[in-house]
Amino acid sequence: MHDAVRRYDITMLKSLVAGGAPLTEIDEKACTPLHLAVDGPADAVLEMLTILLSSDEEEISEILDLLKNETRYLVVARLLISERL
């Protein structure tokens, strides 16, 4: 999933999320796919985050827990989740 986000591969990202790929996986730099998406280019950020946060509620809860000390990422995630609900 990290590679799909790094390449801004929306089609692959949708496929991975639909297939149940873990959103909480951490890469070699301790980043989740959400970290990478937030730091992506402006024109891709919203679409990638919307896809990432379209998974089930339990996984979203795990992501929010991972981000609890990272205000910038947490604010973005919470805003997108509130728009979704």
Buried (B, 14 or more C-beta within 10 A) or exposed (E): BBEBBBEBBBEBBBEBBEEEBBBEEEBEEEBBBBBBBBEBEEEBBEBBBEBBBEBEEEBBEBBBEBBEEBEEBBEBBEEBBEEEE
